[in-house]
């Protein structure tokens, strides 16, 4: 959706990812992308995160305190307010970011832009959507469930199998359980 993310943590049991916007991993005063958006066909926000609007170089007052940015940044100051606040000050830029609710409440006590960066850098969790039936079949056949972006569907990655399928073959499952049972490659093949 036009925004790059860094993966901080995966929880396959809950099918969640903890992610952070790539442009906010280093500095909050020089954003490179638009609002935080996710493809709703692939991800859902989890309970426990909220949108915050970061306001840059505002001329009118906002309900949040402005924090000065370092001299070498794209903007002079930044302020953070809840995204649902109907405030519309005149600003050079506004960016909606997602943060955890725990981080959201800490924003109220933040004293400077550096502390705001720390909070935003913690990221937020999303639930990734998978075809649970296909993944269950895949895992029970000793495969690893994955996603093919070209096919736009859940696939099964199998050891010793060149292409993805719905499940792994019995030979693949046996090779994983008993690696010594795998025949050596044919002569002339690498």
C-alpha positions in Angstrom: 0.0 0.0 0.0 3.0 2.3 -0.7 4.5 2.1 2.8 7.5 -0.2 3.7 7.6 -2.0 7.0 10.2 -3.7 9.1 9.3 -7.0 10.7 10.1 -7.0 14.4 8.5 -10.2 15.6 6.4 -13.2 14.3 4.0 -15.2 16.4 2.9 -18.1 14.2 0.6 -19.5 16.8 -1.5 -16.3 16.9 -0.7 -15.5 13.3 0.5 -12.0 14.2 3.4 -9.8 13.1 4.8 -6.9 15.0 5.9 -4.3 12.4 7.1 -0.7 12.3 7.2 1.7 9.4 10.6 1.6 7.8 10.8 5.4 7.5 10.3 5.8 11.3 12.9 3.3 12.4 15.5 6.0 12.5 13.9 9.4 12.6 10.4 10.7 13.1 11.1 14.2 11.8 11.8 13.0 8.2 9.0 10.8 7.0 9.2 9.5 3.5 5.7 7.9 3.0 2.1 8.7 3.4 -0.3 7.4 6.0 0.1 3.9 7.5 -2.2 1.7 5.5 -2.4 -2.1 5.2 -3.9 -4.4 2.6 -7.1 -5.5 4.4 -7.2 -8.7 2.2 -3.9 -9.8 3.9 -3.9 -8.1 7.3 -6.2 -7.0 10.2 -5.2 -4.6 13.0 -5.3 -6.4 16.4 -6.9 -5.0 19.4 -4.4 -2.9 21.4 -3.2 -0.5 18.8 -4.4 3.0 17.7 -3.8 5.6 15.0 -1.9 8.8 15.9 -1.6 11.8 13.7 1.9 13.3 13.5 1.6 17.0 12.6 4.6 18.7 11.1 5.5 22.5 11.1 2.0 23.7 12.2 1.3 27.4 12.1 -1.8 27.3 14.3 -1.8 25.7 17.7 -2.8 22.1 18.2 -4.0 20.2 21.3 -0.6 18.5 21.5 2.7 20.0 22.4 5.1 20.6 19.5 8.6 19.0 19.8 11.6 20.6 18.1 13.3 18.5 15.5 17.1 18.4 15.0 18.4 21.0 12.6 19.3 18.5 9.9 15.8 17.1 9.6 13.1 17.7 7.0 10.8 19.5 9.4 11.3 22.0 12.3 8.8 20.5 14.7 6.4 17.6 15.2 3.3 17.1 17.4 1.3 13.9 18.0 -2.4 13.8 18.6 -5.0 11.0 18.5 -6.1 10.4 14.9 -9.8 10.8 15.8 -9.3 14.3 17.2 -11.2 16.7 14.8 -8.4 19.3 15.1 -7.2 20.6 11.8 -4.4 23.0 12.3 -2.5 24.5 9.3 0.5 22.2 8.9 3.0 21.5 6.2 2.4 17.8 6.6 0.3 15.3 8.5 1.0 11.6 8.7 -1.2 8.9 10.4 0.9 6.2 12.1 -0.2 3.1 14.0 1.2 2.5 17.5 0.4 0.1 20.3 -2.1 1.4 22.9 0.6 1.1 25.6 2.8 3.4 23.6 -0.1 5.7 22.8 -0.7 6.4 26.5 3.1 7.1 27.0 2.9 9.9 24.3 1.1 12.1 26.9 4.2 12.3 29.0 6.7 12.7 26.2 9.1 15.6 26.5 10.9 15.7 23.1 11.0 14.4 19.5 13.6 11.8 20.5 11.2 10.2 23.0 8.5 10.2 20.4 10.8 8.4 18.0 11.3 5.7 20.6 7.6 5.2 21.1 6.8 5.0 17.3 9.8 2.7 16.8 8.2 0.1 19.0 5.8 -0.8 16.2 2.4 -2.4 16.4 0.8 -5.8 15.8 -1.3 -7.0 12.9 -2.9 -10.4 12.3 -2.0 -11.9 8.9 -4.7 -13.8 7.1 -4.0 -17.3 5.8 -6.1 -20.1 4.5 -6.2 -22.2 7.8 -7.4 -25.3 6.0 -4.6 -25.3 3.5 -2.0 -24.5 6.2 -3.2 -27.3 8.4 -2.9 -29.8 5.5 0.5 -28.4 4.7 1.9 -28.6 8.2 0.5 -32.1 8.8 2.4 -33.2 5.6 5.7 -31.8 7.1 5.6 -28.6 5.0 5.9 -25.0 5.9 2.9 -22.8 5.1 3.6 -19.7 3.0 2.1 -17.2 0.7 2.7 -16.8 -3.1 2.3 -13.1 -4.0 2.0 -13.9 -7.7 -0.8 -16.4 -7.3 -2.3 -14.4 -4.4 -2.8 -17.6 -2.3 -1.5 -19.8 0.5 1.0 -22.4 -0.6 3.0 -25.2 0.9 6.8 -25.2 0.9 8.3 -28.7 1.0 11.8 -30.0 1.4 13.2 -31.6 -1.7 10.4 -30.4 -3.8 10.9 -27.7 -6.5 7.5 -26.2 -6.7 4.9 -25.2 -4.1 1.8 -27.3 -3.7 -1.1 -27.8 -1.3 0.7 -30.6 0.6 4.0 -32.3 0.6 4.4 -35.8 -0.9 4.9 -38.8 1.3 8.5 -39.1 0.1 9.2 -35.5 1.2 7.7 -36.2 4.6 9.8 -39.4 4.9 12.9 -37.5 3.9 12.3 -35.0 6.7 11.7 -37.7 9.3 14.6 -39.9 8.1 17.2 -37.9 6.1 19.3 -41.1 5.6 16.4 -42.6 3.5 16.9 -39.9 0.8 18.5 -41.4 -2.3 21.7 -39.7 -3.6 21.3 -37.4 -6.6 21.7 -38.9 -10.1 25.1 -38.7 -11.7 25.7 -35.5 -13.5 23.1 -33.6 -11.5 24.1 -31.0 -8.9 
